[in-house]
């Protein structure tokens, strides 16, 4: 599989593309997924880029049990 540079897009473009493909996604929701580490990202100045196939894979398949456990542990207070 080859990476296509046109698949590295901004969060706003990812939301637009997902909606055009019939996937329910809001900008704030995508930001939360990226901030939680569920979707890898590449910061570039003030913009954040994601690899769009990672976004669709996450939306269609959800998180793994390990990812969910890591997220819950990261949110606990000691």
C-alpha positions as CSV (number, residue, x, y, z in Angstrom):
1,X,0.0,0.0,0.0
2,X,1.4,3.4,-0.9
3,X,0.6,6.6,1.0
4,X,-1.0,9.2,-1.2
5,X,-0.1,12.8,-0.1
6,X,-3.6,13.9,-0.9
7,X,-4.8,11.6,1.9
8,X,-2.9,13.8,4.5
9,X,-5.5,16.5,5.1
10,X,-6.5,19.1,7.7
11,X,-9.1,18.3,10.3
12,X,-11.6,20.6,8.6
13,X,-11.1,18.8,5.3
14,X,-11.3,15.4,7.0
15,X,-14.7,16.3,8.5
16,X,-16.0,17.6,5.1
17,X,-14.8,14.5,3.3
18,X,-16.3,12.2,5.9
19,X,-19.7,13.9,5.7
20,X,-19.6,13.7,1.9
21,X,-19.0,10.0,2.3
22,X,-22.0,9.6,4.6
23,X,-20.1,9.3,7.9
24,X,-21.3,11.2,10.9
25,X,-18.5,13.3,12.3
26,X,-18.1,16.8,13.8
27,X,-15.0,18.9,14.0
28,X,-15.0,18.9,17.8
29,X,-15.4,15.2,17.9
30,X,-12.5,14.6,15.6
31,X,-10.3,17.0,17.7
32,X,-11.1,15.0,20.8
33,X,-10.2,11.7,19.0
34,X,-6.9,13.2,17.9
35,X,-6.2,14.7,21.3
36,X,-6.9,11.4,23.0
37,X,-4.4,9.7,20.7
38,X,-6.9,7.4,18.9
39,X,-6.1,9.0,15.5
40,X,-2.4,9.8,14.7
41,X,-1.7,13.3,13.6
42,X,1.0,15.5,12.2
43,X,1.1,19.1,13.5
44,X,2.3,21.7,11.0
45,X,2.3,25.2,12.6
46,X,-1.1,25.9,13.9
47,X,-2.7,23.3,11.6
48,X,-3.1,19.6,12.3
49,X,-3.1,17.0,9.6
50,X,-4.4,13.4,9.7
51,X,-4.1,10.5,7.3
52,X,-7.7,10.2,6.1
53,X,-7.7,6.3,5.9
54,X,-6.9,6.3,9.6
55,X,-10.0,8.5,10.3
56,X,-12.3,6.2,8.3
57,X,-10.8,3.1,9.9
58,X,-11.4,4.5,13.4
59,X,-15.0,5.6,12.6
60,X,-15.9,2.2,11.1
61,X,-14.1,-0.1,13.5
62,X,-13.9,2.0,16.8
63,X,-11.2,1.5,19.4
64,X,-9.6,-1.7,20.5
65,X,-9.9,-2.9,24.1
66,X,-6.3,-1.9,24.8
67,X,-6.8,1.6,23.4
68,X,-9.9,2.0,25.6
69,X,-8.1,0.8,28.7
70,X,-5.2,3.1,28.0
71,X,-7.6,6.0,27.6
72,X,-9.4,5.3,30.9
73,X,-6.1,5.0,32.7
74,X,-4.9,8.3,31.3
75,X,-8.0,10.0,32.7
76,X,-7.7,8.7,36.2
77,X,-6.5,10.9,39.0
78,X,-3.9,9.7,41.5
